[in-house]
Every structure is written in structure tokens, then in C-alpha cells.
Amino acid sequence: MSKLVYSSKINKIRTFALILIFAGIILMYIGILFKKTEWLMLTFFVLGVISVILSVVIYLWIGMLSLKAVPIICPTCEKPTKMLGRVDACMHCKQPLTLDKDLEGLEFDERYNKRTYLKEVKKSKEQNIKE
């Protein structure tokens, strides 16, 4: 059975922004192929520029979010990493991490970061205790 590999939220968002940059550049190169049809060339150029600008906005947003992230030392690789939410993964070794005492020992699930999911889990625990 293969081991699940988790990724840090910050790294996921940075990867998405990087993909947007490459997609924008590729779109602009595709626009060069349509030199004869100006409206089509312009459309690809505009889509490419919008993609790159959106990537810059995402990079700024994740940079500000990274400043608010909780810096911790990973217990496995002992390297500094940042954590967003109740559960996250180490940026270096992909080790699942949590600072919430209620979630320690439970199987890693990214849904623990959603408040509605936590409410459902608490309700089910209370019902199990009553029964």
C-alpha cells in the first residue's frame, strides 16, 4: 500500500501561482502564431497578461498569509516550517502536523481545517458518548 504524501498549503498555492505564470507565457507565445489574425493574437496576449497579473496577486496574497503563519520546528526533520490552519504538512519532509491537542493521534485529514467539519465530528463524538 502506498504512503500518502501531503503537501504544505503554502507550497500548494505557490505552485499554482507558478503554473499561472507559465500558462500566461505559453498563451502569449501562442498569440505570436496568430500574427495574421490580429484579434486572435490580441486575445491570447490579453489572456496571457491577465494570467501573469493574477499570479502576481496570488504571490502577494500568499506572502502576506505566510507572514501570519505559525512558525514551528518539524519534529521529524527538525527544520523550521510554517503552519496554516489546524492541520498542515511540513514544507520539507511532508510530515502531517497539528497544534490542536484534540486532533493529536487522529488520522491526518485536511478537512479538519473547515469549521463545519469539526462541528460534525464533535456532534458525532457526543452522540457516541451518549449511546
Phi, psi and omega in degrees: 000133183281147179277132178288136178249125181260160181233147179294142179299320180297317179293324178298315182290321177296321178296319178299317179295321178295320177298321178298321179297311180296321178298319179296318179294318178297318178299320179292324175294321176298323177300327179296329180294339183252047180297326183291325180258097188297320183294325179288319177298315180296322179298313179295321178297315181295317178297321178295316179294320178298319179297316180292319179295318177298322177297318179297319178297318179295319178298319177296316181297313182290332175295316178293321179293324179294329177293330181271350182292152181278117177280131180222169174254125181294131180290339182275303184263352179058031176253151178290139178216171179240146185235130175248132177081191181283323178232145179202179178241153177296139180291339186259306186254000178066018179292129175297134182231151172208148174252355182275119182297330181291335184264354180295134180089344178279157177295139183295129177212125182292346178291345178297342179283344180271131182295323181295322179293319179296322177297319179296319180296317180296320179296318181292325177294317179296321179292323178293324180292320181293328183278000000 
